[in-house]
Amino acid sequence: MSCFVLSCNNRGKNKALKKEIEGVQLNPSLELVWETDSLLTTCESVLYDKSSQVIYVSNINNGPWEKDGNGFISTINTKGEITNLKWIEGVSAPKGLGISNGKLFVNDIDDVVEIDIASRKITNTYTVENNPQLNDITVDTNGYVYASGSNSNTIYQIKDEVLNVFAADSLKRLNGLLHTEEGIYYLDSGTQQFGIYNTTTNKFQKLTDGIGHGDGIVKLENGDFITSSWKGEIYHINSKDWTKTLLLDTKEQEINAADIDFIHETQMLLVPTFFHNTVRAYKLNY
């Protein structure tokens, strides 16, 4: 990790130093800051709500694809304290999370469940036929919700309270989604590739591969990305040339890295550990 100290009293030196380090690739690293209690059973996804500073956690509890009704959503704070273990119950195997217009959307096998955050009540359910195995969720600037089907290799869109197929391709196991102005970035755990779906050309384009069993995607303020691999790896992806750097590997400890999120204000990466039953927070350093 490189550290640069700039003096406010010498602007000339500051400018020279800034010019000197421009274009230098700083090496990112992760530092474990906190870990929750191990009550978040089979936690799959985390979502930070900046407006309330609440972190939502989806907990499968038992089988990842079983319709058993014992899954739940928890809330934790930015210190890693569980504030409400069972904020919502009555789901089966909740995974990806997204917030749109005061509603929390949750993927639950073949249902996208809509929860009113203020009342903590399920207000709608969108069902997808033919066992799609719904996984990740992302939301665009219009509030439209997109869900990935890992079994169907399809992106579904919820717009004006109607769910439709948005895009499909011959991928092997579509999972992570991230909507941006340039398109929808995706992870396919079957081909272990990271790519983008171009909403203008309606095509999927591979950007890099070898990123493990891709699960979650976050975009950093400098345009780079961090992705997680379910088996326990975290990668940094350089957006200039799509090269990747392994930041974390917990496979030997049998600690998973599922659907991640990032708190930009504190540079904190949130990692649900699935079968390890905790959420971990790592500080991103350069």
Secondary structure as UniProt FT lines:
FT   TURN            8..9
FT   HELIX           11..21
FT   TURN            22..23
FT   STRAND          29..35
FT   TURN            38..39
FT   TURN            41..42
FT   STRAND          43..49
FT   TURN            50..53
FT   STRAND          54..59
FT   TURN            64..65
FT   STRAND          71..76
FT   TURN            78..79
FT   STRAND          82..91
FT   STRAND          94..100
FT   TURN            101..102
FT   STRAND          103..109
FT   STRAND          111..116
FT   TURN            117..120
FT   STRAND          121..127
FT   STRAND          134..139
FT   TURN            141..142
FT   STRAND          145..149
FT   TURN            150..153
FT   STRAND          154..159
FT   TURN            160..161
FT   STRAND          162..168
FT   STRAND          174..180
FT   TURN            181..182
FT   STRAND          183..188
FT   TURN            189..192
FT   STRAND          193..198
FT   TURN            199..202
FT   STRAND          203..209
FT   STRAND          214..219
FT   TURN            221..222
FT   STRAND          225..229
FT   TURN            230..232
FT   STRAND          233..237
FT   TURN            239..241
FT   STRAND          244..249
FT   TURN            251..254
FT   STRAND          261..263
FT   TURN            264..267
FT   STRAND          268..272
FT   TURN            275..276
FT   STRAND          279..285
//
